[in-house]
Amino acid sequence: MYRYDEFDATMVKERTEQFRGQVARRLAGEISEDEFKPLRLMNGLYLQLHAYMLRVAIPYGTLSSRQMRRLAHVARTYDKGYAHFTTRQNVQFNWPALVDVPQILSDLAEAQMHAIQTSGNCIRNVTSDQYAGAAADEAEDPRPYAEMIRQWSTFHPEFSFLPRKFKIAVTAAENDRAAVKVHDIGLQLRKNDAGETGFRVIVGGGLGRTPYVGHAIREFLPRESLLSYLEAILRVYNLQGRRDNLYKARIKILVNAVGADAFRDMVEAEWAAMTKNGVDLPAEEMERIRAYFAPPAFETLPAESAALEGARGREPEFDRWLRVNTHAHKTPGYAIVNVSLKPIGGIPGDASDVQMDAVADLAEQYSLDEIRVTHEQNLVLPHVRQDDLYTVWRALGERDLATANLGMVSDIIACPGLDYCNLANARSIPVAQRISERFADLGRQEDLGELKIKISGCINACGHHHVGHIGILGVDKKGEEFYQITLGGSGAEDAAIGEIVGRGLSSTEVVDAVERLVGFYRDVRQDHERFLDTYRRLGAEPFKEALYAAA
């Protein structure tokens, strides 16, 4: 796991003290809210419907137990006792008082955390696969490269004021758990036929008002050239991206306006012109960063645990949790544990201070002191011995963190919506809660299989509704909240933008409509088809008929 060096520590300390002075001036009335806005946004502080919101970066989704405890401390001391984990592998505090924010940032800095570049038209928090360094299907741990990008991009003078915000995701598996195809830049670490490591480079993906799946502009980029090639992409975007229209400023608009081939040609030309003055890391620096991510001290264990098999045979609920919420680890005798932040009827992505402390304790004792945040608003204990799984499950259950619903119908992504966000048109959280309650039976959920529902309270798509198997978008219709349904989306390796299937539904109709869709799928699926596979096989029309059958 990466640890701050003296440059990181100095940079974060100086930024925190600078912001302390800016807040003091704002509270004294020496600067207006309009003058304060760009200063607070550079420190991850937003003004929401009811209060300020502080967004804290979790680079590539990796936390230590100490850092998780510090987040619990902030929630308990300065907020209302909880935090919200987001689809950017960040964490948000929804109720901090402005006067407390500098001290919050100082407290976070002591645990090597910050809120830098979690807002603004810059390169945001670099995200990655939550199973990185643990998954059996990865070519290599992608986190060292995410860390290289973080160091390179932080306060980069050329890219601090881009046409619009910029998001980069890195994965190293064919199974895309980082949604790289719907990012401004998606990087897939892979090996070529010669066994060399490099990147497939995908550019121009994104959701929001105009959703696109990204285009691969390079099938293999040698890893040694990563930073210079990223710089070439960003230079082209910085020069060619639109600044006259907020809604047409993202790189996805540029790529799709000029065409992927023409954009590739511009990047390759820029890159060729840069090669004499390349910015790539020397090999020794790459190795220095990679050393921080050396595998932890795994024990030599048998591939199968007799204790585990005995426990699962005795307790059906534990057996279900193992099937649904654990994932194969690349080291024999270990497993990856998914911690659901989606209890039935709960608020997706929220965790209390008590729950965060509990996860920190479990990570320290049973997961080699590592925790991951997922882009689907859950947590992960990446390195748990199979012999310890029963103990971990019992401890998670005591804190309402053991719901066996990963990837199921109640594992819903939802943005904060109109309960918090001043951009939202409709509420997301109550809809997610009611759907979760409707499908509360975990046996029924497992029978339905993988079914991803994603809900956004406005067209900005913070809930990723465009790539939900069932996507739900809140819209304002003459002062009333309505919900538009999209079907067939995916944020995985088979990425696709969902299709709008018809008129919006009122808040009282939407849960019944989802149940009709799910019921129709259950009736017509073949073998063990996923919802998405059935939709792709049959097309939109029969699902549309089922959706509006009782409307």
Sequence and secondary structure as in RCSB ss.txt:
>XXXX:A:sequence
MYRYDEFDATMVKERTEQFRGQVARRLAGEISEDEFKPLRLMNGLYLQLHAYMLRVAIPYGTLSSRQMRRLAHVA
RTYDKGYAHFTTRQNVQFNWPALVDVPQILSDLAEAQMHAIQTSGNCIRNVTSDQYAGAAADEAEDPRPYAEMIR
QWSTFHPEFSFLPRKFKIAVTAAENDRAAVKVHDIGLQLRKNDAGETGFRVIVGGGLGRTPYVGHAIREFLPRES
LLSYLEAILRVYNLQGRRDNLYKARIKILVNAVGADAFRDMVEAEWAAMTKNGVDLPAEEMERIRAYFAPPAFET
LPAESAALEGARGREPEFDRWLRVNTHAHKTPGYAIVNVSLKPIGGIPGDASDVQMDAVADLAEQYSLDEIRVTH
EQNLVLPHVRQDDLYTVWRALGERDLATANLGMVSDIIACPGLDYCNLANARSIPVAQRISERFADLGRQEDLGE
LKIKISGCINACGHHHVGHIGILGVDKKGEEFYQITLGGSGAEDAAIGEIVGRGLSSTEVVDAVERLVGFYRDVR
QDHERFLDTYRRLGAEPFKEALYAAA
>XXXX:A:secstr
     HHHHHHHHHHHHHHHHHHHHHHTTSS HHHHHHHHHTTTEEE SSSEEEEE  GGGEE HHHHHHHHHHH
HHHSSSEEEE TTS EEES   GGGHHHHHHHHHHTT   TTSSSSSB   EE TTTTTBTTBSS  HHHHHHHH
HHHTT GGGSS SS B EEEE BSS SS GGGSSEEEEEEE TTS EEEEEEES B TTS B  EEEEEEEEGGG
HHHHHHHHHHHHHHHS  S GGG SHHHHHHHH HHHHHHHHHHHHHHHGGG     HHHHHHHHHTT       
  SS HHHHHHHHH HHHHHHHHHHEEEBSSTTEEEEEE S  TTS TTEEEHHHHHHHHHHHHHHSTT EEE T
TS EEEEEEEGGGHHHHHHHHHHTT   S TTSTT  EE  GGGT TT SS SHHHHHHHHHHT  HHHHHHH  
  EEEESSTT TT GGGSSEEEEEEEETTEEEEEEEES B STT B  EE SS EETTTHHHHHHHHHHHHHHH 
 TT  HHHHHHHH HHHHHHHHTTT 
